[in-house]
Amino acid sequence: MTQQTYTAMRAENRIDMKVTALLVGKQEKLGVETALTADVSSRGAKVISQSAWPLGEKILVSIPGFHFTAAARVVYCCGLPDGKFAVGLEFVVASEPLEMTALATSVRFSYGAPVTVS
């Protein structure tokens, strides 16, 4: 029997971007946590959180600097060596589409930080 390998391709590029995001969820009690994005696309984001988030949890994500708010589903949560968590979020419903070209341009000029698209 021959073994087949498959490569997963992202539906779109992600922007390596580090900005503040607010996460609002139930967890044990309703609360707000400030997190830092690691990368963002119009379909979701990876954020670095202080706490673990349950898989499948529906939370509210806000990126205040870009006037963006979305309901999101937690698709993964992995512990990091420093005690924080990498959390993958899939946007379910957004206040408005997150336009990636405008976002990359805005980050480049507003924050003066290099932006990489992967």
N, C-alpha and C positions, 0 to 999 in steps of 0.2 A: 504494500500500500504506500502511495506517495503522500507526503505531507505538504499541504498547501499553506502558504503564509499570506496574510492579508495586511495591508497597510491602511490604517485609519487616516482619512484626510479630513481636515476641518472644512466646514462649509464656507468659511470666510477667514480672512486674516484677523489676527488679534493685535492690539496696540499695547506695547509694553509701557504702562503708564502707572505712576504712583501718585494718587490723589486720595483725599479723605472721602470715605463713604460711610453713611450711617446705616446700620442694620437694625431693624425693628422686628422682633419676633416674640413668640410666646415662651419658649423654653420652659423653665419652671414657673416663671412669672413674666408678665409683659415687661419688656425692657428695651433700652436703646444702647447699642454699642457702637463706638467709633472704630472703624477698621481702615486699612490702607489697601487700595487696589494694587494688584500685581500686573494684571493685564485685563483688557476689556475688548469686547466686540459688541456688535449690535444685538447679539443673541444671548450674551451672558458676560460674566466676569469671574476672575479669581481674586479673592480678597484674603488678606492676612488678618486673622481675628485673634482676640485674646482668649476666646472660649470655643469649645466644640459646639457644632450645630448638628442636630439629628438629620440623617438622610431623609429626603422627602419633605422636610419642614418647609412650609410656605412662609416667607418673610417679606418685609418691605425693604427695599434698597433705595437709598437716595444718594446722589452725587451732587451736593449743593452747588458747587462751583460751576456746574453745567446745567443747572435747573432740570435735572433728570430724576424721576422717581419711577420705580417699577416694582411689581410683585415678582418674586423670584422663588424658585424651588432649589433647595440644596441638593446637588447631585453628587458631591463628594466632600469629605472632611478628613484631612490627613494631618496628623500631629507633626510638628516641626521640632528640630533639635532644641530650639530656644524656648520651648514650652508654649509656643503659639500654634495656630492651626491655619493651614491652607484650605480655603473653602471655595468650592466651585459652585457658582450660581447660574441657573438658567432663567433668563427673564421670561415671565409668563405673560404679563400684561404691563405695558409701559404707558406713561403719561403722554409720551410722544416718541417717535423713533429716535434712537441714538445714532446720529449721522456721523459715521466714522471719519470721513475726510475732514469735516469741519472740526471734529474733536481733536484729531491729530494736529491740525493747524493751530487750534486754540491752545493746546498744551505746549506746543513748540514755542509760541510767542508769549503766552501768559506766564509760563513757568521757566522759560529759558532752558528747559531740560531737553536732552536729546530724546527723540521718540523713535522706537524701532517697531516695525511691523513684522510679525512672524506668522 
